[in-house]
Amino acid sequence: MKLAHIADPHLGIRQYHRQTSSGINQREADVAQAFRAAIDGVIAAQPDAVVVAGDLFHSVRPTNYAIVFAFRQLQRLREALPTAPVILIAGNHDTPRTVETGSILRLFEELNVDVAMDEPRRLVYPELDLSVFAVPHHAVLSADPPALQPEGSQKHQVLVAHFEVEGEYPLGHVATEYGGALVTKRELHLEDWTYVALGHYHTQHQVATNAWYAGSLDFIGPNIWGEAADESDHGSHGKGWLLVNFRTGLVERRPVPAARRVLDLEPIDAEGKSAEAVDELIAERVASIPGGISNQIVRLRVFDVPRHVAREVNHASIRAFKAQALHFRLDLRRPETHRTTGVGSPGRRQTLPELVSSYLERRPLPAELERDAFVRLGRELMESVERDLAGG
């Protein structure tokens, strides 16, 4: 028994302002291309079942192009694998805020796709000796969330869900950017499932031997630079989907070719440098990229740039970089300001980690907590928040 696990296609997303020759937002086209490649790979692998673990679309009201494209790709999948069940759950991005709004996902029931939109569904496929508990994002946030436990006598018990598993996201991530539903490992009852197919976290990531986030098929997070850095921290496996073999327990990463690179160049320290010197360093950074920046997504941070220097940098060359890349972001950061702390006494403004550390050092704690470790954890969390915000 083999299962294909796809998650977070986010069809219909629009980023930046470049369009294709057909008038489609270029990033929307990139994401569509990634989904088509994933469907190609699934068809070639011939799995016994397919799950899409949420956020098929980037919004509750996707573009017409995205709806038609998704329908055609899933239709192609059903025709190529007529006996394989296809299970689709709603993620936070494609879940309406009110019941009256309705969900576009119901459309795919016309293709004989089993869809879980608002309520969890327990789906049984006797010919495969398979039970799938399909839990959409909304169900986890309800006043009476479902118990995440298998039922029935089927040999293969699969949970498909869309939420954040506590402790599995990068330190300092902003909960609102992922949707807010949080589940502990204990609540997952991991030992009772054959496999847990998760969506919501955009980096391909193993939670347990039998539990994985498949990750998104392209970079689509609100903090694209943080997402790229997080993927690098996980080994730079690239975007893709997963093929799970229930007999052997093997989970294979199946990559999807990237439409373009997300490049975060080495930052520049511009303290004490003239505008001409900063221009030279910017040009050197851009020239150092193998293959160049053409049609890529690029960020370059320059720290300690006074306002007068920022005004005098060569904006014509920067505009040329922006025209060449799909997206070129030159992030010029002002020097840290110094303010007075206290009455009339000059001093350096405390950073957020320093403020938090100072507070935690004074806060009453239960006897069983070690203060040094508590303060250190708080400081590390705040530092990670600052890194993410700087990366935004």
FENKA-V288299 format. One record per helix or strand. SS is the DSSP state (A for helix, B for strand). FROM is the first residue (numbers start at 1). TO is the last residue. If there is no record, write none. Layout:
SS:FROM:TO
SS:FROM:TO
This chain:
B:2:6
B:11:11
B:19:19
B:25:25
A:26:45
B:49:52
B:57:57
A:64:80
B:85:89
A:99:101
A:104:111
B:114:116
B:121:125
A:126:128
B:130:135
A:137:141
B:156:162
B:164:165
A:175:177
B:182:183
A:185:188
A:190:192
B:195:199
B:205:208
B:211:213
A:224:233
B:240:245
B:251:255
B:262:264
B:268:269
A:275:287
B:297:303
A:307:312
A:315:324
B:327:332
B:339:340
B:346:347
A:352:362
A:371:391
